[in-house]
């Protein structure tokens, strides 16, 4: 009788150990998720991600972009800095720059051109005072493209880059002389400008030249008028920063850091 009890106890202990081992093994088993045609994973009998096999054929999958969600218009970058330079912000009022950035191009001229032109002329008045001259004698002069103040600020107020399919793409190419008349900066209709943007275009310098450079592009370039070694005119046609990196010819077109 005692022997039978001992045997039963041993069997019970072995059974408990076996059951515990099974429970541990079961806990370690990871259940694979069921494959679907919309889980973003190439699984099941798919031949591509969520296509092929029992899903839709890959070559007929819709490639239309998904524009769902909420988007916010943050900044225009056709001509960087223009709405900052020509912003006519008034104390206590909403920023013109911010309003410009969230406006649609078809509304920009009506909203901003007059203010941009007034600010452009105001800059020339400030420089006149600094030079000890009568502000009435220092005004904006038509620039290297032959654009007067009203026309230039109309172009700049609508901050988009226009593309000319039959001309080189460039922000401004001062070396263009299509009719071989020897004139480059004097406007005669053969300049290539504002037809887009190349990666190597110095957008800031060109914009400053258009605003302050006059007909030859160098009206305010820090000239030493009296030969004393000191600049007598402000340097307004360049920010002093040039491109030194070698731009890659392949996307993402990033140059090596320097």
C-alpha positions as MATLAB code, in Angstrom:
seq = 'XXXXXXXXXXXXXXXXXXXXXXXXXXXXXXXXXXXXXXXXXXXXXXXXXXXXXXXXXXXXXXXXXXXXXXXXXXXXXXXXXXXXXXXXXXXXXXXXXXXXXXXXXXXXXXXXXXXXXXXXXXXXXXXXXXXXXXXXXXXXXXXXXXXXXXXXXXXXXXXXXXXXXXXXXXXXXXXXXXXXXXXXXXXXXXXXXXXXXXXXXXXXXXXXXXXXXXXXXXXXXXXXXXXXXXXXXXXXXXXXXXXXXXXXXXXXXXXXXX';
ca = [
       0.000    0.000    0.000;
       2.769    2.397    0.940;
       4.592    1.522   -2.276;
       1.507    2.428   -4.341;
       1.253    5.841   -2.630;
       4.905    6.592   -3.406;
       4.389    5.664   -7.080;
       1.322    7.932   -7.331;
       3.223   10.855   -5.810;
       6.078   10.421   -8.320;
       3.609   10.315  -11.217;
       1.912   13.485   -9.934;
       5.203   15.392   -9.709;
       6.251   14.337  -13.234;
       2.848   15.423  -14.596;
       3.150   18.857  -12.964;
       6.639   19.365  -14.376;
       5.432   18.331  -17.840;
       2.469   20.714  -17.720;
       4.639   23.613  -16.558;
       7.093   22.945  -19.380;
       4.269   22.964  -21.915;
       2.931   26.272  -20.580;
       6.382   27.913  -20.888;
       6.801   26.643  -24.458;
       3.374   27.916  -25.405;
       4.220   31.406  -24.075;
       7.298   31.598  -26.299;
       5.414   30.863  -29.522;
       4.820   34.077  -31.569;
       1.680   33.999  -33.655;
       2.305   35.306  -37.165;
      -0.202   37.999  -38.185;
      -2.521   37.030  -40.993;
      -1.352   38.435  -44.324;
      -3.569   41.115  -45.860;
      -3.392   43.236  -49.008;
      -3.181   46.477  -47.053;
      -0.670   45.909  -44.249;
       2.288   47.502  -46.028;
       4.278   44.230  -45.819;
       5.206   41.786  -48.557;
       3.881   38.557  -47.067;
       1.589   35.672  -47.856;
       1.679   34.813  -51.566;
       2.289   38.458  -52.612;
       4.859   39.128  -55.324;
       5.155   42.772  -54.275;
       4.138   44.799  -51.254;
       0.355   44.327  -50.964;
       0.063   43.226  -54.590;
       0.343   40.085  -56.667;
      -0.707   36.605  -55.651;
      -4.185   36.703  -54.131;
      -4.025   40.551  -54.014;
      -4.495   42.921  -56.957;
      -1.872   42.525  -59.702;
       1.120   44.798  -59.093;
       1.104   46.348  -62.558;
      -2.472   47.626  -62.154;
      -2.086   49.066  -58.661;
      -3.051   52.749  -58.485;
      -0.036   55.048  -58.326;
      -2.061   58.205  -57.607;
      -0.589   60.262  -54.733;
      -2.489   60.436  -51.492;
      -3.358   64.051  -50.692;
      -5.551   63.277  -47.721;
      -4.933   65.048  -44.441;
      -4.414   68.668  -43.500;
      -1.718   70.797  -45.126;
      -0.454   74.248  -44.131;
       1.163   76.749  -46.494;
       4.256   77.972  -44.660;
       6.639   79.876  -46.917;
       7.217   80.915  -50.501;
      10.769   80.329  -51.690;
      10.683   81.431  -55.308;
      12.853   84.411  -54.432;
      14.178   83.946  -50.893;
      14.157   87.023  -48.687;
      12.138   89.287  -50.985;
       9.116   89.494  -48.710;
      11.497   90.121  -45.793;
      13.458   92.896  -47.524;
      10.385   94.649  -48.885;
       8.009   93.942  -46.022;
       6.238   97.122  -44.948;
       5.238   95.892  -41.479;
       3.606   98.433  -39.187;
       3.871   98.351  -35.421;
       0.910   96.630  -33.834;
      -0.261   95.073  -37.116;
       0.017   91.547  -38.432;
       3.267   90.798  -40.254;
       3.093   91.489  -43.985;
       5.721   88.793  -44.491;
       3.510   86.211  -42.795;
       0.481   87.300  -44.805;
       2.498   87.162  -48.021;
       3.601   83.619  -47.245;
       0.034   82.350  -46.942;
      -1.414   84.266  -49.910;
      -2.058   82.642  -53.254;
      -0.058   84.073  -56.193;
      -3.089   85.461  -58.033;
      -3.779   87.786  -55.077;
      -0.223   88.900  -54.324;
       0.133   91.822  -56.739;
      -3.030   93.560  -55.562;
      -2.133   93.055  -51.909;
       1.591   93.817  -51.845;
       2.915   95.621  -54.937;
       2.215   99.188  -53.788;
       3.704   98.543  -50.340;
       6.778   96.850  -51.819;
       7.376   99.828  -54.129;
       6.991  102.334  -51.293;
       9.495  100.394  -49.166;
      11.969  100.201  -52.067;
      11.873  103.984  -52.492;
      12.106  104.427  -48.727;
      15.377  102.466  -48.668;
      16.849  104.891  -51.190;
      15.726  107.835  -49.048;
      17.459  106.335  -45.997;
      20.701  105.855  -47.925;
      20.487  109.428  -49.211;
      20.291  110.767  -45.668;
      23.233  108.591  -44.628;
      25.236  110.018  -47.524;
      24.270  113.582  -46.645;
      22.235  113.992  -49.820;
      18.718  115.179  -50.540;
      16.388  112.132  -50.590;
      14.677  113.671  -53.624;
      17.938  113.214  -55.547;
      18.512  109.527  -54.673;
      15.753  107.357  -56.100;
      15.466  103.881  -57.509;
      16.832  103.682  -61.057;
      15.651  101.188  -63.708;
      17.749   98.062  -63.252;
      19.823   95.764  -65.453;
      16.613   94.317  -66.908;
      15.248   97.763  -67.713;
      12.483   97.404  -65.105;
      11.202  100.544  -63.378;
      10.141  100.448  -59.728;
       6.485   99.666  -60.417;
       7.281   96.846  -62.845;
       9.992   95.313  -60.664;
       7.858   95.274  -57.519;
       4.982   93.805  -59.523;
       7.272   90.942  -60.561;
       8.631   90.467  -57.037;
       5.272   90.724  -55.274;
       4.086   87.574  -57.060;
       6.651   85.205  -55.578;
       6.721   82.449  -58.175;
       9.415   81.392  -60.622;
       8.338   81.566  -64.248;
       9.759   78.986  -66.630;
      10.574   79.792  -70.250;
      10.707   76.471  -72.154;
      12.565   78.043  -75.083;
      15.264   79.803  -73.030;
      17.971   78.653  -70.602;
      16.727   78.183  -67.060;
      18.398   80.795  -64.868;
      17.624   83.430  -62.284;
      19.834   85.872  -64.163;
      22.679   85.346  -66.600;
      24.691   88.572  -66.952;
      26.886   86.956  -69.590;
      24.148   86.471  -72.157;
      24.684   88.425  -75.378;
      22.395   86.672  -77.832;
      22.740   89.281  -80.577;
      26.533   89.613  -80.197;
      26.402   93.391  -79.907;
      28.908   93.448  -77.052;
      26.361   94.759  -74.558;
      25.640   92.574  -71.558;
      24.345   94.582  -68.627;
      22.706   97.356  -70.651;
      19.162   96.096  -71.336;
      18.558   95.504  -75.021;
      16.216   92.538  -74.949;
      18.666   89.640  -75.153;
      19.285   89.081  -71.451;
      18.106   85.829  -69.904;
      16.591   86.391  -66.486;
      13.861   85.154  -64.162;
      13.208   82.051  -66.288;
      13.621   79.716  -63.337;
      16.606   78.889  -61.153;
      19.827   76.955  -61.472;
      21.399   75.333  -58.431;
      24.420   77.617  -58.741;
      22.467   80.882  -59.093;
      23.258   83.397  -56.339;
      19.638   84.357  -55.689;
      20.352   86.902  -52.950;
      23.020   88.806  -54.902;
      20.902   88.913  -58.046;
      17.915   90.180  -56.078;
      20.042   92.910  -54.472;
      21.428   93.923  -57.881;
      17.882   94.188  -59.236;
      16.883   96.385  -56.284;
      19.918   98.630  -55.894;
      22.286   98.115  -58.838;
      20.812  100.515  -61.376;
      21.208  100.042  -65.136;
      24.744   98.607  -64.942;
      24.191   96.496  -61.828;
      26.830   98.306  -59.711;
      25.211  101.573  -58.628;
      25.721  100.928  -54.905;
      28.707   98.602  -54.705;
      30.842  100.223  -52.026;
      32.672  102.527  -54.459;
      35.550  104.733  -53.321;
      34.603  107.965  -55.093;
      37.384  110.223  -53.791;
      40.236  107.712  -53.880;
      41.020  107.842  -50.171;
      40.781  104.086  -49.728;
      37.439  104.310  -47.931;
      34.076  103.315  -49.401;
      31.917  106.358  -50.076;
      28.835  104.439  -51.180;
      27.140  101.586  -49.342;
      27.629   98.069  -50.623;
      24.094   97.000  -51.404;
      24.546   94.711  -54.392;
      25.928   91.655  -52.588;
      25.621   89.871  -49.281;
      29.315   88.967  -49.480;
      28.612   85.231  -49.464;
      29.574   83.220  -52.536;
      29.095   79.584  -53.523;
      32.226   77.562  -52.814;
      30.851   74.016  -52.690;
      30.736   71.714  -55.698;
      27.079   70.918  -56.322;
      26.237   67.304  -57.098;
      24.679   66.601  -60.486;
      22.361   64.030  -58.926;
      19.528   64.372  -56.438;
      19.610   65.566  -53.659;
      22.166   67.986  -55.229;
      23.992   68.544  -51.955;
      27.566   69.786  -51.927;
      30.229   68.613  -49.509;
      30.338   70.647  -46.275;
      33.197   73.122  -45.953;
];
